[in-house]
Amino acid sequence: MIGATYTPPNLGDLSATPAYYHKCGPRCSDTFAVVPTRIDVLVNPAEEDEGQIDDLIVKDYSSEGTRTDYHVFAEQQSVVEADKKEVTITSTNQSVLLAPDENGVCEAVATGKSVLIARASDGEVSAREVDVTVTDATSGSRWTGYAPDSLAAHCNSQIETLTAGKTTASMDLWSIRNNSAASYEWNDNCWGAGLANKGCMSPYNTYTGAGGGGALITPRHAVFCHHLGYYPRVGSRIRYVTNDNRTEEVVVEALLPHPYTAGWVIAAQDIVICKFDRDVSVPFAKVLPPDPSGYLPSINVNTGERYAPQVRPTSLNIGRPYVRACHTSQTKKLATSAIVMLPDTTTPYQQPGNPQLGDETGSVTHETGAANWRLSDIGNPLGQVLTTGASGAPAFLVINNELVVTNVWSSPTGGYGFYTDASIINGMIDDMGNPDNYTLTEVDLTEFPTY
C-alpha cells in the first residue's frame, strides 16, 4: 500500500534461529548476506623459546588464553555502487559476544552462542549464528612466520612487495579492454604489470566472453573449468595479449574433459583442456610438482585429511598458516588471495558420485575476500570475493616473478589442483594429437629447501 510503513520481520525466538537466516524486504533492490569470520585471539601471551617446525617459525608460550572474536560485515551481492545499502549489524547475546566496533570486530566475552543480525532500511534481514569460546590460560606453540629461505616465505614476499602501498585501482589488468574491436592494452599501473608471464591470462573468448578465461599451460593448450559447460567450444576464438600489447587470436580445434569429471555438475576433477589451431607466442604458466608437500608442508593436505592443514603439533592452532596467492575473475582484475589448503597427492581415480570422494578432494582452497581475520595477521587489501561468472578464471602463486597456476575456479573458494594429476593431463594433451610433445612444465623449485 502506498504510504504504508514497513516493519522489518520479527525473527522470533533467536535462540532457535538456524545457523543461517535470510529474508528480503518488499523493496529490496539488491541483496546482501551477513558474513562473520572467526578471529582467534591470544590473551595475555607470555612468549618463551622460538623454534622451527618444518617451514614454520614457532614460539612456545605459557599462561596464555584464547578467545574467538568475529569480524562481521554485510557482503553486497551487487557490483553496482547505486545498489549498495546501509546495513546495521547487532549481536543478540552481548553477554557472550559484543556488538561490532568501528572496525567490524565483535569481541568475545564468554563461551556460548550469539546471533549476528544485519538489517537494512528496506526490510532485508540476514542473520547467522556463531559459536564463541573463551579459554583459560594454557601453554603450547604457535606459528609467527615462515623460515626466511622457504618457498612459503618467498611466495608471501613476492606479493607483499608487489602490492605494498597499492590501492584498489592497481587491480585493473587492462587500461584498454575493447572486446568488440579486439583491442587491449595492459595497465602499466597494475600491481602485477611486471610479471613475466601475465599474458597467460586471456581477456576474452567468443564463447564465454570475459568470463572463465582459463590459463595457458603450453604454447597450444589452456585449462578451463568443466561444470555447467563453462568453457570454449570447438570453433571458439580465444585472445591472448603479448607484453607489448599485440593481440593474438587462436581457434579451439579440440577439447577434452578430465576423464573423471562429472559433466554438468562440479566434480573433484572439474577441468577441460582446450587445444588451439596454432601456438601462441605469449609465455604460458608453469605448474607445481605433483607432490609439493616437501616445499609447502604447512598448508598441504592429503585426500584423507580434508579441511585440516597438517600442522605439527596440533597445538599450533592460533592463526592458520597460509601462502599468499593471486587470481582473476570475470571482472579481469588481478586480486590477492591466500591459499590455506593445497593438495599433496593425486585424487582418487574414481568416477564422480562415489560418496568417499568428497567435494573438496584435490581442491586448492583460498581465502579470497578483501578482509580476512581468520588467518591471524593477514589482510587482503586487494582481495575480491568471487561471484557467479568467475568459474574457470585462474589462480596463481608468484614464484620468481612468474605466475604459477594452481587451479581454475570451480567455487568461490577453490578449484581442482590439476598439477597433482600431471600424468593424466599430459595424457589428455597426447590424446588430442601432440606432434610437438607438449606437456605441463614444472616450475623450478631447486633453490628452496624441502622439509
TORKOL-4160 file (C-alpha; in steps of 0.2 Angstrom, whole numbers, padded with zeros to 4 digits, m for minus):
451
<pt num="1" X="0000" Y="0000" Z="0000"/>
<pt num="2" X="0007" Y="0017" Z="m0005"/>
<pt num="3" X="0012" Y="0027" Z="0010"/>
<pt num="4" X="0012" Y="0012" Z="0022"/>
<pt num="5" X="0026" Y="0010" Z="0034"/>
<pt num="6" X="0035" Y="m0007" Z="0033"/>
<pt num="7" X="0040" Y="m0016" Z="0048"/>
<pt num="8" X="0055" Y="m0027" Z="0047"/>
<pt num="9" X="0051" Y="m0045" Z="0050"/>
<pt num="10" X="0052" Y="m0052" Z="0068"/>
<pt num="11" X="0065" Y="m0066" Z="0069"/>
<pt num="12" X="0055" Y="m0074" Z="0083"/>
<pt num="13" X="0065" Y="m0084" Z="0096"/>
<pt num="14" X="0083" Y="m0080" Z="0092"/>
<pt num="15" X="0089" Y="m0095" Z="0102"/>
<pt num="16" X="0080" Y="m0106" Z="0090"/>
<pt num="17" X="0087" Y="m0096" Z="0074"/>
<pt num="18" X="0095" Y="m0108" Z="0062"/>
<pt num="19" X="0114" Y="m0106" Z="0058"/>
<pt num="20" X="0109" Y="m0095" Z="0043"/>
<pt num="21" X="0093" Y="m0085" Z="0040"/>
<pt num="22" X="0089" Y="m0073" Z="0027"/>
<pt num="23" X="0073" Y="m0063" Z="0022"/>
<pt num="24" X="0072" Y="m0050" Z="0009"/>
<pt num="25" X="0061" Y="m0035" Z="0012"/>
<pt num="26" X="0047" Y="m0029" Z="m0001"/>
<pt num="27" X="0058" Y="m0015" Z="m0008"/>
<pt num="28" X="0074" Y="m0024" Z="m0010"/>
<pt num="29" X="0084" Y="m0018" Z="m0025"/>
<pt num="30" X="0098" Y="m0030" Z="m0021"/>
<pt num="31" X="0103" Y="m0042" Z="m0008"/>
<pt num="32" X="0117" Y="m0045" Z="0004"/>
<pt num="33" X="0122" Y="m0058" Z="0016"/>
<pt num="34" X="0130" Y="m0056" Z="0034"/>
<pt num="35" X="0147" Y="m0064" Z="0034"/>
<pt num="36" X="0155" Y="m0067" Z="0051"/>
<pt num="37" X="0174" Y="m0073" Z="0050"/>
<pt num="38" X="0182" Y="m0080" Z="0065"/>
<pt num="39" X="0197" Y="m0072" Z="0073"/>
<pt num="40" X="0207" Y="m0082" Z="0085"/>
<pt num="41" X="0214" Y="m0070" Z="0098"/>
<pt num="42" X="0228" Y="m0073" Z="0111"/>
<pt num="43" X="0225" Y="m0066" Z="0128"/>
<pt num="44" X="0240" Y="m0061" Z="0139"/>
<pt num="45" X="0253" Y="m0070" Z="0129"/>
<pt num="46" X="0269" Y="m0075" Z="0138"/>
<pt num="47" X="0281" Y="m0080" Z="0125"/>
<pt num="48" X="0296" Y="m0090" Z="0128"/>
<pt num="49" X="0308" Y="m0100" Z="0116"/>
<pt num="50" X="0307" Y="m0098" Z="0097"/>
<pt num="51" X="0310" Y="m0113" Z="0086"/>
<pt num="52" X="0305" Y="m0121" Z="0069"/>
<pt num="53" X="0293" Y="m0135" Z="0064"/>
<pt num="54" X="0296" Y="m0139" Z="0046"/>
<pt num="55" X="0295" Y="m0122" Z="0037"/>
<pt num="56" X="0286" Y="m0113" Z="0051"/>
<pt num="57" X="0294" Y="m0102" Z="0064"/>
<pt num="58" X="0285" Y="m0105" Z="0081"/>
<pt num="59" X="0286" Y="m0098" Z="0098"/>
<pt num="60" X="0282" Y="m0108" Z="0114"/>
<pt num="61" X="0270" Y="m0099" Z="0126"/>
<pt num="62" X="0263" Y="m0101" Z="0143"/>
<pt num="63" X="0250" Y="m0093" Z="0154"/>
<pt num="64" X="0240" Y="m0089" Z="0138"/>
<pt num="65" X="0222" Y="m0090" Z="0135"/>
<pt num="66" X="0212" Y="m0088" Z="0119"/>
<pt num="67" X="0195" Y="m0081" Z="0113"/>
<pt num="68" X="0186" Y="m0082" Z="0097"/>
<pt num="69" X="0181" Y="m0064" Z="0091"/>
<pt num="70" X="0172" Y="m0062" Z="0075"/>
<pt num="71" X="0174" Y="m0049" Z="0061"/>
<pt num="72" X="0157" Y="m0046" Z="0053"/>
<pt num="73" X="0151" Y="m0037" Z="0038"/>
<pt num="74" X="0137" Y="m0037" Z="0026"/>
<pt num="75" X="0143" Y="m0043" Z="0009"/>
<pt num="76" X="0134" Y="m0035" Z="m0005"/>
<pt num="77" X="0130" Y="m0046" Z="m0020"/>
<pt num="78" X="0129" Y="m0032" Z="m0032"/>
<pt num="79" X="0144" Y="m0023" Z="m0040"/>
<pt num="80" X="0133" Y="m0008" Z="m0045"/>
<pt num="81" X="0138" Y="0006" Z="m0032"/>
<pt num="82" X="0120" Y="0013" Z="m0033"/>
<pt num="83" X="0113" Y="m0004" Z="m0027"/>
<pt num="84" X="0123" Y="m0004" Z="m0011"/>
<pt num="85" X="0113" Y="m0001" Z="0005"/>
<pt num="86" X="0117" Y="0004" Z="0023"/>
<pt num="87" X="0116" Y="m0010" Z="0035"/>
<pt num="88" X="0116" Y="m0011" Z="0054"/>
<pt num="89" X="0123" Y="m0026" Z="0062"/>
<pt num="90" X="0120" Y="m0031" Z="0080"/>
<pt num="91" X="0124" Y="m0046" Z="0092"/>
<pt num="92" X="0109" Y="m0054" Z="0101"/>
<pt num="93" X="0119" Y="m0060" Z="0116"/>
<pt num="94" X="0131" Y="m0047" Z="0122"/>
<pt num="95" X="0135" Y="m0057" Z="0137"/>
<pt num="96" X="0144" Y="m0069" Z="0125"/>
<pt num="97" X="0148" Y="m0058" Z="0110"/>
<pt num="98" X="0149" Y="m0039" Z="0110"/>
<pt num="99" X="0141" Y="m0029" Z="0095"/>
<pt num="100" X="0154" Y="m0024" Z="0082"/>
<pt num="101" X="0165" Y="m0010" Z="0085"/>
<pt num="102" X="0170" Y="0003" Z="0072"/>
<pt num="103" X="0181" Y="m0010" Z="0063"/>
<pt num="104" X="0168" Y="m0023" Z="0062"/>
<pt num="105" X="0175" Y="m0034" Z="0076"/>
<pt num="106" X="0164" Y="m0042" Z="0089"/>
<pt num="107" X="0174" Y="m0046" Z="0105"/>
<pt num="108" X="0171" Y="m0062" Z="0114"/>
<pt num="109" X="0166" Y="m0061" Z="0132"/>
<pt num="110" X="0161" Y="m0079" Z="0137"/>
<pt num="111" X="0159" Y="m0096" Z="0129"/>
<pt num="112" X="0142" Y="m0098" Z="0121"/>
<pt num="113" X="0132" Y="m0094" Z="0106"/>
<pt num="114" X="0126" Y="m0077" Z="0098"/>
<pt num="115" X="0116" Y="m0072" Z="0083"/>
<pt num="116" X="0123" Y="m0059" Z="0072"/>
<pt num="117" X="0109" Y="m0049" Z="0063"/>
<pt num="118" X="0111" Y="m0037" Z="0049"/>
<pt num="119" X="0096" Y="m0026" Z="0045"/>
<pt num="120" X="0094" Y="m0014" Z="0031"/>
<pt num="121" X="0081" Y="0000" Z="0030"/>
<pt num="122" X="0071" Y="m0008" Z="0016"/>
<pt num="123" X="0067" Y="m0023" Z="0027"/>
<pt num="124" X="0080" Y="m0035" Z="0022"/>
<pt num="125" X="0087" Y="m0046" Z="0036"/>
<pt num="126" X="0101" Y="m0058" Z="0036"/>
<pt num="127" X="0107" Y="m0067" Z="0052"/>
<pt num="128" X="0120" Y="m0080" Z="0056"/>
<pt num="129" X="0123" Y="m0090" Z="0072"/>
<pt num="130" X="0141" Y="m0091" Z="0078"/>
<pt num="131" X="0150" Y="m0101" Z="0092"/>
<pt num="132" X="0160" Y="m0091" Z="0104"/>
<pt num="133" X="0174" Y="m0099" Z="0115"/>
<pt num="134" X="0184" Y="m0091" Z="0129"/>
<pt num="135" X="0198" Y="m0102" Z="0136"/>
<pt num="136" X="0208" Y="m0102" Z="0152"/>
<pt num="137" X="0227" Y="m0099" Z="0151"/>
<pt num="138" X="0236" Y="m0114" Z="0144"/>
<pt num="139" X="0253" Y="m0117" Z="0135"/>
<pt num="140" X="0258" Y="m0123" Z="0118"/>
<pt num="141" X="0266" Y="m0117" Z="0102"/>
<pt num="142" X="0260" Y="m0105" Z="0089"/>
<pt num="143" X="0267" Y="m0100" Z="0072"/>
<pt num="144" X="0274" Y="m0082" Z="0069"/>
<pt num="145" X="0280" Y="m0084" Z="0051"/>
<pt num="146" X="0290" Y="m0094" Z="0039"/>
<pt num="147" X="0308" Y="m0099" Z="0038"/>
<pt num="148" X="0316" Y="m0085" Z="0028"/>
<pt num="149" X="0323" Y="m0097" Z="0015"/>
<pt num="150" X="0307" Y="m0107" Z="0012"/>
<pt num="151" X="0296" Y="m0107" Z="m0003"/>
<pt num="152" X="0281" Y="m0100" Z="0008"/>
<pt num="153" X="0291" Y="m0085" Z="0014"/>
<pt num="154" X="0296" Y="m0082" Z="m0004"/>
<pt num="155" X="0278" Y="m0083" Z="m0011"/>
<pt num="156" X="0272" Y="m0071" Z="0003"/>
<pt num="157" X="0286" Y="m0059" Z="0000"/>
<pt num="158" X="0283" Y="m0058" Z="m0019"/>
<pt num="159" X="0265" Y="m0052" Z="m0017"/>
<pt num="160" X="0268" Y="m0042" Z="m0002"/>
<pt num="161" X="0282" Y="m0032" Z="m0011"/>
<pt num="162" X="0272" Y="m0030" Z="m0027"/>
<pt num="163" X="0256" Y="m0024" Z="m0018"/>
<pt num="164" X="0265" Y="m0013" Z="m0005"/>
<pt num="165" X="0256" Y="0004" Z="m0005"/>
<pt num="166" X="0245" Y="0000" Z="m0019"/>
<pt num="167" X="0226" Y="0005" Z="m0020"/>
<pt num="168" X="0212" Y="m0005" Z="m0027"/>
<pt num="169" X="0215" Y="0004" Z="m0044"/>
<pt num="170" X="0230" Y="m0006" Z="m0046"/>
<pt num="171" X="0220" Y="m0022" Z="m0048"/>
<pt num="172" X="0214" Y="m0017" Z="m0065"/>
<pt num="173" X="0224" Y="m0028" Z="m0078"/>
<pt num="174" X="0219" Y="m0018" Z="m0093"/>
<pt num="175" X="0219" Y="0001" Z="m0097"/>
<pt num="176" X="0210" Y="m0003" Z="m0113"/>
<pt num="177" X="0199" Y="m0018" Z="m0115"/>
<pt num="178" X="0188" Y="m0017" Z="m0130"/>
<pt num="179" X="0181" Y="m0034" Z="m0135"/>
<pt num="180" X="0172" Y="m0028" Z="m0150"/>
<pt num="181" X="0187" Y="m0021" Z="m0158"/>
<pt num="182" X="0199" Y="m0034" Z="m0151"/>
<pt num="183" X="0209" Y="m0020" Z="m0144"/>
<pt num="184" X="0218" Y="m0022" Z="m0127"/>
<pt num="185" X="0232" Y="m0013" Z="m0118"/>
<pt num="186" X="0239" Y="m0019" Z="m0101"/>
<pt num="187" X="0238" Y="m0007" Z="m0087"/>
<pt num="188" X="0256" Y="m0001" Z="m0083"/>
<pt num="189" X="0250" Y="0004" Z="m0065"/>
<pt num="190" X="0243" Y="m0014" Z="m0061"/>
<pt num="191" X="0252" Y="m0021" Z="m0046"/>
<pt num="192" X="0256" Y="m0036" Z="m0057"/>
<pt num="193" X="0261" Y="m0026" Z="m0073"/>
<pt num="194" X="0279" Y="m0033" Z="m0072"/>
<pt num="195" X="0275" Y="m0051" Z="m0070"/>
<pt num="196" X="0285" Y="m0060" Z="m0084"/>
<pt num="197" X="0271" Y="m0072" Z="m0090"/>
<pt num="198" X="0255" Y="m0061" Z="m0087"/>
<pt num="199" X="0250" Y="m0065" Z="m0105"/>
<pt num="200" X="0244" Y="m0082" Z="m0099"/>
<pt num="201" X="0228" Y="m0074" Z="m0094"/>
<pt num="202" X="0216" Y="m0072" Z="m0108"/>
<pt num="203" X="0205" Y="m0056" Z="m0109"/>
<pt num="204" X="0191" Y="m0064" Z="m0120"/>
<pt num="205" X="0184" Y="m0078" Z="m0129"/>
<pt num="206" X="0169" Y="m0079" Z="m0141"/>
<pt num="207" X="0160" Y="m0092" Z="m0131"/>
<pt num="208" X="0161" Y="m0087" Z="m0113"/>
<pt num="209" X="0165" Y="m0069" Z="m0116"/>
<pt num="210" X="0175" Y="m0061" Z="m0102"/>
<pt num="211" X="0171" Y="m0075" Z="m0090"/>
<pt num="212" X="0180" Y="m0091" Z="m0087"/>
<pt num="213" X="0196" Y="m0085" Z="m0095"/>
<pt num="214" X="0206" Y="m0101" Z="m0091"/>
<pt num="215" X="0225" Y="m0102" Z="m0090"/>
<pt num="216" X="0238" Y="m0105" Z="m0104"/>
<pt num="217" X="0248" Y="m0120" Z="m0099"/>
<pt num="218" X="0258" Y="m0124" Z="m0115"/>
<pt num="219" X="0260" Y="m0114" Z="m0131"/>
<pt num="220" X="0245" Y="m0123" Z="m0138"/>
<pt num="221" X="0234" Y="m0128" Z="m0123"/>
<pt num="222" X="0224" Y="m0120" Z="m0110"/>
<pt num="223" X="0214" Y="m0126" Z="m0095"/>
<pt num="224" X="0196" Y="m0121" Z="m0091"/>
<pt num="225" X="0183" Y="m0127" Z="m0078"/>
<pt num="226" X="0170" Y="m0140" Z="m0085"/>
<pt num="227" X="0155" Y="m0138" Z="m0074"/>
<pt num="228" X="0139" Y="m0130" Z="m0082"/>
<pt num="229" X="0148" Y="m0131" Z="m0099"/>
<pt num="230" X="0158" Y="m0116" Z="m0095"/>
<pt num="231" X="0172" Y="m0117" Z="m0107"/>
<pt num="232" X="0175" Y="m0113" Z="m0125"/>
<pt num="233" X="0169" Y="m0125" Z="m0138"/>
<pt num="234" X="0177" Y="m0131" Z="m0154"/>
<pt num="235" X="0177" Y="m0116" Z="m0166"/>
<pt num="236" X="0178" Y="m0103" Z="m0152"/>
<pt num="237" X="0191" Y="m0090" Z="m0154"/>
<pt num="238" X="0201" Y="m0085" Z="m0139"/>
<pt num="239" X="0213" Y="m0070" Z="m0137"/>
<pt num="240" X="0229" Y="m0068" Z="m0129"/>
<pt num="241" X="0240" Y="m0051" Z="m0127"/>
<pt num="242" X="0258" Y="m0050" Z="m0128"/>
<pt num="243" X="0268" Y="m0039" Z="m0116"/>
<pt num="244" X="0269" Y="m0026" Z="m0130"/>
<pt num="245" X="0250" Y="m0026" Z="m0132"/>
<pt num="246" X="0249" Y="m0036" Z="m0148"/>
<pt num="247" X="0233" Y="m0046" Z="m0148"/>
<pt num="248" X="0234" Y="m0064" Z="m0154"/>
<pt num="249" X="0218" Y="m0074" Z="m0158"/>
<pt num="250" X="0218" Y="m0093" Z="m0160"/>
<pt num="251" X="0204" Y="m0105" Z="m0163"/>
<pt num="252" X="0199" Y="m0120" Z="m0152"/>
<pt num="253" X="0202" Y="m0135" Z="m0163"/>
<pt num="254" X="0199" Y="m0149" Z="m0150"/>
<pt num="255" X="0194" Y="m0151" Z="m0132"/>
<pt num="256" X="0194" Y="m0165" Z="m0119"/>
<pt num="257" X="0187" Y="m0165" Z="m0101"/>
<pt num="258" X="0196" Y="m0174" Z="m0087"/>
<pt num="259" X="0191" Y="m0192" Z="m0088"/>
<pt num="260" X="0184" Y="m0192" Z="m0070"/>
<pt num="261" X="0174" Y="m0176" Z="m0072"/>
<pt num="262" X="0155" Y="m0176" Z="m0069"/>
<pt num="263" X="0148" Y="m0167" Z="m0084"/>
<pt num="264" X="0136" Y="m0153" Z="m0080"/>
<pt num="265" X="0139" Y="m0153" Z="m0061"/>
<pt num="266" X="0155" Y="m0149" Z="m0051"/>
<pt num="267" X="0166" Y="m0164" Z="m0048"/>
<pt num="268" X="0183" Y="m0165" Z="m0040"/>
<pt num="269" X="0192" Y="m0165" Z="m0057"/>
<pt num="270" X="0182" Y="m0150" Z="m0064"/>
<pt num="271" X="0193" Y="m0146" Z="m0079"/>
<pt num="272" X="0193" Y="m0147" Z="m0098"/>
<pt num="273" X="0209" Y="m0144" Z="m0109"/>
<pt num="274" X="0207" Y="m0135" Z="m0125"/>
<pt num="275" X="0219" Y="m0136" Z="m0139"/>
<pt num="276" X="0222" Y="m0122" Z="m0152"/>
<pt num="277" X="0224" Y="m0122" Z="m0170"/>
<pt num="278" X="0242" Y="m0115" Z="m0168"/>
<pt num="279" X="0254" Y="m0109" Z="m0155"/>
<pt num="280" X="0253" Y="m0093" Z="m0147"/>
<pt num="281" X="0269" Y="m0083" Z="m0143"/>
<pt num="282" X="0264" Y="m0077" Z="m0125"/>
<pt num="283" X="0273" Y="m0086" Z="m0111"/>
<pt num="284" X="0262" Y="m0099" Z="m0103"/>
<pt num="285" X="0260" Y="m0103" Z="m0084"/>
<pt num="286" X="0271" Y="m0117" Z="m0076"/>
<pt num="287" X="0264" Y="m0128" Z="m0063"/>
<pt num="288" X="0269" Y="m0135" Z="m0046"/>
<pt num="289" X="0276" Y="m0153" Z="m0045"/>
<pt num="290" X="0263" Y="m0166" Z="m0042"/>
<pt num="291" X="0268" Y="m0168" Z="m0024"/>
<pt num="292" X="0273" Y="m0151" Z="m0017"/>
<pt num="293" X="0272" Y="m0156" Z="0001"/>
<pt num="294" X="0290" Y="m0156" Z="0004"/>
<pt num="295" X="0291" Y="m0137" Z="m0001"/>
<pt num="296" X="0275" Y="m0132" Z="0007"/>
<pt num="297" X="0272" Y="m0144" Z="0022"/>
<pt num="298" X="0261" Y="m0132" Z="0032"/>
<pt num="299" X="0247" Y="m0130" Z="0020"/>
<pt num="300" X="0247" Y="m0146" Z="0011"/>
<pt num="301" X="0234" Y="m0159" Z="0015"/>
<pt num="302" X="0231" Y="m0177" Z="0008"/>
<pt num="303" X="0214" Y="m0183" Z="0002"/>
<pt num="304" X="0211" Y="m0191" Z="0019"/>
<pt num="305" X="0213" Y="m0175" Z="0029"/>
<pt num="306" X="0201" Y="m0163" Z="0022"/>
<pt num="307" X="0199" Y="m0145" Z="0029"/>
<pt num="308" X="0214" Y="m0148" Z="0041"/>
<pt num="309" X="0232" Y="m0142" Z="0037"/>
<pt num="310" X="0245" Y="m0155" Z="0043"/>
<pt num="311" X="0252" Y="m0143" Z="0056"/>
<pt num="312" X="0263" Y="m0152" Z="0069"/>
<pt num="313" X="0260" Y="m0152" Z="0084"/>
<pt num="314" X="0241" Y="m0149" Z="0084"/>
<pt num="315" X="0243" Y="m0136" Z="0097"/>
<pt num="316" X="0248" Y="m0124" Z="0083"/>
<pt num="317" X="0230" Y="m0118" Z="0082"/>
<pt num="318" X="0232" Y="m0099" Z="0084"/>
<pt num="319" X="0231" Y="m0092" Z="0067"/>
<pt num="320" X="0230" Y="m0103" Z="0052"/>
<pt num="321" X="0246" Y="m0105" Z="0040"/>
<pt num="322" X="0243" Y="m0098" Z="0023"/>
<pt num="323" X="0253" Y="m0094" Z="0007"/>
<pt num="324" X="0249" Y="m0078" Z="m0002"/>
<pt num="325" X="0242" Y="m0080" Z="m0020"/>
<pt num="326" X="0233" Y="m0070" Z="m0033"/>
<pt num="327" X="0218" Y="m0073" Z="m0045"/>
<pt num="328" X="0207" Y="m0066" Z="m0058"/>
<pt num="329" X="0188" Y="m0067" Z="m0061"/>
<pt num="330" X="0176" Y="m0061" Z="m0074"/>
<pt num="331" X="0180" Y="m0043" Z="m0069"/>
<pt num="332" X="0198" Y="m0045" Z="m0076"/>
<pt num="333" X="0206" Y="m0038" Z="m0060"/>
<pt num="334" X="0221" Y="m0046" Z="m0053"/>
<pt num="335" X="0216" Y="m0049" Z="m0034"/>
<pt num="336" X="0226" Y="m0056" Z="m0020"/>
<pt num="337" X="0220" Y="m0072" Z="m0010"/>
<pt num="338" X="0228" Y="m0083" Z="0002"/>
<pt num="339" X="0230" Y="m0102" Z="0000"/>
<pt num="340" X="0226" Y="m0111" Z="0016"/>
<pt num="341" X="0225" Y="m0129" Z="0009"/>
<pt num="342" X="0235" Y="m0137" Z="m0005"/>
<pt num="343" X="0233" Y="m0155" Z="m0011"/>
<pt num="344" X="0249" Y="m0165" Z="m0010"/>
<pt num="345" X="0243" Y="m0181" Z="m0018"/>
<pt num="346" X="0233" Y="m0186" Z="m0033"/>
<pt num="347" X="0215" Y="m0188" Z="m0032"/>
<pt num="348" X="0207" Y="m0205" Z="m0031"/>
<pt num="349" X="0204" Y="m0212" Z="m0049"/>
<pt num="350" X="0186" Y="m0214" Z="m0046"/>
<pt num="351" X="0171" Y="m0210" Z="m0056"/>
<pt num="352" X="0160" Y="m0195" Z="m0049"/>
<pt num="353" X="0147" Y="m0199" Z="m0037"/>
<pt num="354" X="0157" Y="m0210" Z="m0026"/>
<pt num="355" X="0152" Y="m0205" Z="m0008"/>
<pt num="356" X="0170" Y="m0207" Z="m0002"/>
<pt num="357" X="0177" Y="m0194" Z="m0015"/>
<pt num="358" X="0171" Y="m0178" Z="m0006"/>
<pt num="359" X="0168" Y="m0161" Z="m0013"/>
<pt num="360" X="0185" Y="m0154" Z="m0008"/>
<pt num="361" X="0196" Y="m0168" Z="m0013"/>
<pt num="362" X="0210" Y="m0162" Z="m0023"/>
<pt num="363" X="0204" Y="m0144" Z="m0021"/>
<pt num="364" X="0216" Y="m0129" Z="m0019"/>
<pt num="365" X="0207" Y="m0119" Z="m0005"/>
<pt num="366" X="0208" Y="m0100" Z="m0005"/>
<pt num="367" X="0203" Y="m0086" Z="0006"/>
<pt num="368" X="0198" Y="m0073" Z="m0007"/>
<pt num="369" X="0190" Y="m0058" Z="0002"/>
<pt num="370" X="0196" Y="m0041" Z="0004"/>
<pt num="371" X="0197" Y="m0043" Z="0023"/>
<pt num="372" X="0202" Y="m0059" Z="0031"/>
<pt num="373" X="0204" Y="m0061" Z="0050"/>
<pt num="374" X="0204" Y="m0079" Z="0052"/>
<pt num="375" X="0222" Y="m0080" Z="0047"/>
<pt num="376" X="0228" Y="m0070" Z="0062"/>
<pt num="377" X="0238" Y="m0057" Z="0054"/>
<pt num="378" X="0234" Y="m0057" Z="0036"/>
<pt num="379" X="0224" Y="m0045" Z="0026"/>
<pt num="380" X="0220" Y="m0045" Z="0008"/>
<pt num="381" X="0218" Y="m0026" Z="0004"/>
<pt num="382" X="0217" Y="m0030" Z="m0014"/>
<pt num="383" X="0206" Y="m0045" Z="m0012"/>
<pt num="384" X="0190" Y="m0049" Z="m0022"/>
<pt num="385" X="0176" Y="m0060" Z="m0017"/>
<pt num="386" X="0171" Y="m0071" Z="m0031"/>
<pt num="387" X="0153" Y="m0071" Z="m0038"/>
<pt num="388" X="0144" Y="m0081" Z="m0052"/>
<pt num="389" X="0153" Y="m0080" Z="m0068"/>
<pt num="390" X="0171" Y="m0082" Z="m0061"/>
<pt num="391" X="0171" Y="m0101" Z="m0064"/>
<pt num="392" X="0186" Y="m0105" Z="m0075"/>
<pt num="393" X="0196" Y="m0090" Z="m0071"/>
<pt num="394" X="0214" Y="m0094" Z="m0065"/>
<pt num="395" X="0223" Y="m0093" Z="m0048"/>
<pt num="396" X="0242" Y="m0092" Z="m0046"/>
<pt num="397" X="0256" Y="m0092" Z="m0034"/>
<pt num="398" X="0270" Y="m0080" Z="m0039"/>
<pt num="399" X="0287" Y="m0088" Z="m0039"/>
<pt num="400" X="0302" Y="m0078" Z="m0045"/>
<pt num="401" X="0291" Y="m0065" Z="m0054"/>
<pt num="402" X="0281" Y="m0078" Z="m0063"/>
<pt num="403" X="0263" Y="m0084" Z="m0062"/>
<pt num="404" X="0262" Y="m0102" Z="m0057"/>
<pt num="405" X="0245" Y="m0108" Z="m0060"/>
<pt num="406" X="0237" Y="m0119" Z="m0045"/>
<pt num="407" X="0219" Y="m0120" Z="m0051"/>
<pt num="408" X="0205" Y="m0113" Z="m0060"/>
<pt num="409" X="0189" Y="m0108" Z="m0050"/>
<pt num="410" X="0175" Y="m0121" Z="m0048"/>
<pt num="411" X="0168" Y="m0112" Z="m0032"/>
<pt num="412" X="0171" Y="m0095" Z="m0023"/>
<pt num="413" X="0185" Y="m0103" Z="m0013"/>
<pt num="414" X="0194" Y="m0115" Z="m0024"/>
<pt num="415" X="0196" Y="m0127" Z="m0038"/>
<pt num="416" X="0204" Y="m0143" Z="m0043"/>
<pt num="417" X="0223" Y="m0144" Z="m0041"/>
<pt num="418" X="0226" Y="m0152" Z="m0058"/>
<pt num="419" X="0245" Y="m0151" Z="m0055"/>
<pt num="420" X="0243" Y="m0167" Z="m0044"/>
<pt num="421" X="0237" Y="m0176" Z="m0060"/>
<pt num="422" X="0251" Y="m0171" Z="m0072"/>
<pt num="423" X="0252" Y="m0188" Z="m0079"/>
<pt num="424" X="0233" Y="m0188" Z="m0083"/>
<pt num="425" X="0234" Y="m0170" Z="m0090"/>
<pt num="426" X="0249" Y="m0175" Z="m0101"/>
<pt num="427" X="0240" Y="m0190" Z="m0107"/>
<pt num="428" X="0225" Y="m0179" Z="m0112"/>
<pt num="429" X="0236" Y="m0167" Z="m0122"/>
<pt num="430" X="0243" Y="m0183" Z="m0131"/>
<pt num="431" X="0225" Y="m0189" Z="m0134"/>
<pt num="432" X="0221" Y="m0173" Z="m0144"/>
<pt num="433" X="0236" Y="m0175" Z="m0155"/>
<pt num="434" X="0253" Y="m0168" Z="m0149"/>
<pt num="435" X="0266" Y="m0168" Z="m0163"/>
<pt num="436" X="0276" Y="m0155" Z="m0153"/>
<pt num="437" X="0276" Y="m0166" Z="m0137"/>
<pt num="438" X="0270" Y="m0153" Z="m0126"/>
<pt num="439" X="0267" Y="m0156" Z="m0108"/>
<pt num="440" X="0264" Y="m0147" Z="m0092"/>
<pt num="441" X="0280" Y="m0138" Z="m0086"/>
<pt num="442" X="0285" Y="m0139" Z="m0068"/>
<pt num="443" X="0292" Y="m0123" Z="m0060"/>
<pt num="444" X="0310" Y="m0125" Z="m0054"/>
<pt num="445" X="0310" Y="m0125" Z="m0035"/>
<pt num="446" X="0328" Y="m0132" Z="m0033"/>
<pt num="447" X="0333" Y="m0116" Z="m0024"/>
<pt num="448" X="0321" Y="m0119" Z="m0010"/>
<pt num="449" X="0323" Y="m0132" Z="0004"/>
<pt num="450" X="0312" Y="m0147" Z="0007"/>
<pt num="451" X="0306" Y="m0152" Z="0024"/>
